[in-house]
């Protein structure tokens, strides 16, 4: 049975809340009148399978040579990174400007790499913390190797889990795309954080963390260096952010100590979703400042985890406003209760 939580006011009850993202200004709808219980979001992801596993023995399956490999004491590999066999971006010194009539375009110059863990079955949610920290370490190492390339202005690191989230293979892997442009979504965040500072003389990420840690309503987990929470203006049910406590706009500047804390925070966040929603499909990505030589002192890098709990329909597609049918104030304690 669906619960009927509604927002109350002096005028009566409302079936929803329009919440505004403090950074971007974007609106989301928290549909309290159509609210569901947390257990109604249980939706095990479909296992993505495409023939044999090309990541089990990359050399034999014709993958490109490794650009990074981590080995264990027995010399067997634990993680490796190699160029994507079917890249969205190809190597080149600088993008070429092309277009048609009034339209503008650039050639797809850049880098597209795959970060693969040795275990073909267990997701990040099921890994030991040190293995997750190793993944973070590989992300940083490849980021540092590519950030000063002439054709690179931004590096996007992301992970798709489950067929519904776009994973075409079941073997856990992340992807890294180094591209010659700064994504418009990030530009909105950068401008929003700068605008907030100019209006309030405070870093918006400091304000967010201070409020979340004070109220505790949306906190899922916290360790020495990171906070895991469901954002106030969650775009989807059970959206989770992993944010460093240290003021740092650049993921590549993460310290060794922070890497282990980040690995723990990311593992706990994903494990709570894995247990609570019975292994849902999700995407996570690192949101970091561009590597274009400019200073972004009002921004803070973080990881955003977006479970695939809903499908966009007419309202979302026509307005760009996303609808969530569970309040983050309910999602966070539910996820917190799943932590061992």
N, C-alpha and C positions, 0 to 999 in steps of 0.2 A: 504493500500500500504506500502511495506517495505521500510524503509529509507536506503540510501546507504552512510553511513558515512565511510570514509576511512582515514587511517593514511597517512599523507603526509611526504615526505622527498625530498632531493635534487634529488634523482633518480626517483621520481614519487610517485604514490599512492600505498599503500599496503592494501590488503583486511583484514588484521588482525594484532594483536600485540601479541607477546609472552611475557607475563609478569612473572617475577620471584618473588616468595614469599621471602621477605627479611629475614624471620626467618628460614624457612625450606629449601629454595633453590628449592622447587618444582615449576614447570612451569604450567601456565594456558594460554589458548588462549582466547583473547578477539576478537571475530569475527566481527570486525567493518564493513566488507563488507556484512555481513548477518544481520546487526543490525536491531533490531525491535524497534518500539515505545513502551514506557512503557505500554500503554493500550493494547498492543497485548499479554501481559503476563497474562491478567486477566484469572484466572482459578479457580473458586470456588471448594473447596475440596469436595470430596464425604464424606458424613456422615457415619462414621463407626458404624455399629449396629450389635450386636450379641445377639439376643433374649432380655430378660428382663435386666434391669440395675442392676448388682450385687453390685454396689457402692451406690445405693440409700439407702439401709438398709443392711449394710455389715454383721451384726449379722445374719439376716434372710437368707442371701444368702450363709452362711457357710464360710465367709472369716475368716482368722486367727485373733486372738485377737489383738487389737491395741497395737502398741509400742509407739504411740504418738497421742494425741487428743487435739484439741483446741476447747473451748466452748465459746459461746456468753453469754450475760447477761441473756437470757431466758433459759440458760442451753442446748440449741440445739447446736449441733456441727457445726463448720464452716470449719474444716479441720481435717483429720485424716490420720495416716500412719499405715499400717499393712503389714506383710510379703505377698509377692506375692503367690497366691494360686497355681500357676504353675511355681515355681522358676527355673531360669537358673543356679543358684548356691545354694547349700545347706549348712547348718551350719556344721562346723567341726573345730577342733583346728588348724590343719595344713594340707596342701595339700599333697597327697601321690604321689610320683613319679612313673609313669607307662610309658609304651612304647612298641614298637614292632620293633625288629631288629635295624636299624639305627635311628628310629624315637623316639622322646622324647615327653612326655605328663605328665600332672598333673591331679589329680582328681579335679572336679569343686567345690571346697570348697569356701564358701563366704556367702554373704547375698544379698537378692533380695527383695526390698520393694517397695510399691506403695504409692504415696502421692496423696490423693484425696480431692478435694474441694467439699463443700456441694452442690453448684449449679450444676445440671446435664446438663445444656444447654449452659450457657455462657462461652466462652473461656477466656483465660487470657487477650486477646486483649480488651475484653468488661468489664473487672472487674474494680472496683475502686482500686486506687493505694494502699490503706492500705491492701486490700486483696492480692494483688500481693506481697507486703512486708511480709505478713504473710506466704506466700508460701516460700519466700527466708529464712525466719526465721526457718521454719520447715526443709528445706534443711540443714541449718547449724546445727540445733539441732541433727538431725539424723547422720550427718557427724561426729560430735564430739563424739557421742555415739558409733560409729563403728570404728573410725580411729585407735584406739589402740588395736583392736582385733588381736590375733596372726596370723590369716589367711589373714589379709588385708594389701595390699601394695598400693592399689589405689581404689578410690571411684568415680564412674561415675554417675552423675546426669543428666538425660535427659528427654525431653518431646516430644512426638510425637503427631502431630495434623493432623487429616484427614487420611482416609484409605490409600492414596498414600504414606503417611509418616510412615505407619506401625501401626497406631492406630486401634486396634480391637474393641474398645468401644468408643461410642460418649461422654460419661461422661468425662469431662476434668480430666486428672491425669498425674502425672509425675512418673518416676521410678528412683530408686537408686540401683546400683549394686556395692557391695564391693567385690573386687577380689584379689587374691594372686599374681598377676603379674602387671607390669606397661606396658600399651599398647604401641606397637611400634610407633604408630602415635605420642603419647606424647613424647616418647624418642627422636624422630626426632626434635620436637619443643624445648625440653630442650637442646639438643646438639647444635641446631642452634642458640639459644639465647646465649649460652655460647661461641660459636665460634665467634659470632658477637662482643661480649664484648672483647674477646682476641685480635681481629683484630682492633677494633676501640676505645677501652677503654670507651665505652658508653653502657648503657642499651638499647637494641633494641626497647623495648616498650616505653621508654622515647622518643626515636628518632621518632618512628611512631606517637605518640600523638602530639609531638611538630610540626611535619610537617603537620599533618592533621588539627590541630587547626590554624595553620598559613595560609594554603591555603584555607581552608573551602570548598574545592571542593567536598569532599566525606562525609562531616558531615551531619548527619540527625537530631541529637538532642544533647544537652549538658545541664547538671545541675551542681550543686556544686561539686559532687563527681564522676560523670560518663560521658563518651562520647559515643555516638552511631554513628557509621560510617560504610560505605561500604568499605571493604578493597581494597587496590590498586590491588592486585592479587586475585580478587574474583573468587572462584571456580565455582560459579553458579550465574545466574541472581538474583539480589536483595539480595545477601548474606549480612548479617548485623552482626557487632560485638558490644557488649556492654562491655566497658572496664573501670575499675576504674582508676581515676587519681593518686591515691596513689600507690606507689611502694609496691606491696604485692603479693607474689607468691601463697599464700594459701587462698583459698576461706573461709575456716573455721575461719579465723581471721578477717572477715568482722565485722565492728562495728554496733551498733544499728542505728546510724545516717546514715551510709552508706546503711543499708538494705532498708530504706525507699527510698533513692535516687536510689538505684538499682531497686527497685520495680517500681518506676516512669519511669526510663529509659527503662526497659524491656517492661512495658506496652505500652509506646509510640512507641517503635520499632515495636512491634507486631500489635498495632492498625494501624500504618501507612501501614503495609502490608495488614491487614484485609480490610482497606478502599480502598487502591490503587489497590490491585489485587483481591478484592472481596472475601476475606477469602480463601487464598490458603492453600494447605497442606504444612506443614513445620516440621522440627525438630530443636530443640535447645538443647544445652548441655553446661554444665559448664566445661571449660578447666582449670584445676588447677594442682598445683604441687602434686606429690605423697605424701602419708602419710607413707613413709618408713624410716623416721628418718634422711634423708639426707637434706642438705641445697641446695636450688635452687634460689640463690639470683639474678640471671640474668633473671628469668622468671616472668611473671605477670599473675595472673588468669583473666579470662574473659569469657563471654558468647558468643557463636557463634550460629547464627540463619541461617539456610539454607533452603530456600523455595524449594519445589519440582516443579521446572518449566521445567525441561528437563529430558530425559531418556538417560542413558549411552548407546552408540552404539559402533561400532567396534573400532573407533579411541580411545575413552576414555578407553575402556576395555583393549586394547592392549598396550597402552602407559601409562595409569594412568594420562594423561594430560586432564583436564576438559576444556570444551568449553562453554563460556558464550556469548550470543548474545546481550548483552547490556553492555555498559561501566558503571563502578561504578560511574563515573562522571556525568552520566545521571540518573542513578538509585537513587542516593542520593537526588538530588533536587526534584525529583518526589515524593519520600517518604516524604521529608520535607514539601512539599506542601499539604500533606494529614493530617498533624497535626492540630488539632483544636486549 
